């Protein structure tokens, strides 16, 4: 496993997230340098840290810099240490590449990589011609305009393919709407337990793991909420300092959140209150960029088994919410799932009750329709002589449709 020297900020939450990214990308942490300001013009680091950098670099294979770098900064660091330099955005893209399984995910990752490359293209070719350095191999033969044009052509072709994907997704969405099933989407910070909850509710066995960005695509399955059918979607996790171009590249996947009837925004209750609040702000900002209606978002505090009642109160206060506005669960232990289903039931199933008085002969006539309706509603039949009482509970649209079928609309 290649060894990485990590340069990051000293704050604990930022440092731990950066280490998680390094490990998820497949590197072993060989050393750590922290500094409060990482945007110095020449090296990113201040000159006082350069000697420490050169010394620690002897034990590493690559340098990971937990901030966005210009091509000139990458070049200067590579020249100083003799190692390949990977900035934060490039590191995230490496993880995306490792995790991408589907054709759509691979296309989205490739588009994000090209969008990362395009503002650096001209400077990167110019620096490569100075003399190849780690991270700049293979660019010497390119003229600046040729390299820039090649990236643009690839971006146009991938964008065209993703446009076709979005059209197909829109068609699937229309078909789902015809079923009139409510759609519940899972959102939240990466590695918060969304896929664990998805597996629990849908009885699936999708891959979960401690690494970041286990899920890069959207998976939608039917599940039941107190006996009523609904659709549940799991999608890619969020992370702080995720640039707009990456959100745009994954729009085909993330756009599903805009059309959900309800979004369960998962938060890690085992995080300290301030850290959880920070991640909540990150997620809220990304959802706002996707034009998601905030009134359809319900905060869910996952991993509640790791904190007590007082801890949950403190976390709710940190979010600026009443305790009753959050739902505390443990997807791993199955705690609080009934309460979660109660909230989903209340907000999106919203069942109505109705009774129909029919003749027994009419009951026979609509028996097939009743069999089909039981996909969406619960029915009870009581017979007295030649009359039958049909009692129905279910979503309003399904009850209305059944009323028309029995001629009682």
Secondary structure as UniProt FT lines:
FT   STRAND          3..8
FT   HELIX           12..24
FT   TURN            25..26
FT   STRAND          28..34
FT   TURN            41..43
FT   HELIX           47..49
FT   HELIX           50..56
FT   HELIX           57..59
FT   STRAND          62..65
FT   HELIX           71..81
FT   STRAND          84..87
FT   HELIX           88..99
FT   HELIX           103..118
FT   TURN            119..120
FT   HELIX           121..128
FT   TURN            129..130
FT   TURN            134..135
FT   TURN            137..138
FT   TURN            140..141
FT   HELIX           144..179
FT   STRAND          183..189
FT   TURN            190..191
FT   HELIX           194..202
FT   STRAND          219..225
FT   TURN            226..227
FT   STRAND          228..234
FT   TURN            240..241
FT   HELIX           244..249
FT   HELIX           251..254
FT   HELIX           255..259
FT   STRAND          262..268
FT   TURN            269..270
FT   HELIX           273..289
FT   TURN            290..291
FT   HELIX           294..296
FT   STRAND          297..302
FT   HELIX           304..306
FT   HELIX           309..318
FT   TURN            319..320
FT   HELIX           323..325
FT   STRAND          327..328
FT   TURN            331..334
FT   HELIX           337..344
FT   HELIX           345..349
FT   STRAND          352..359
FT   HELIX           360..365
FT   HELIX           367..373
FT   TURN            374..376
FT   STRAND          377..384
FT   TURN            385..386
FT   STRAND          387..394
FT   HELIX           396..405
FT   TURN            406..407
//
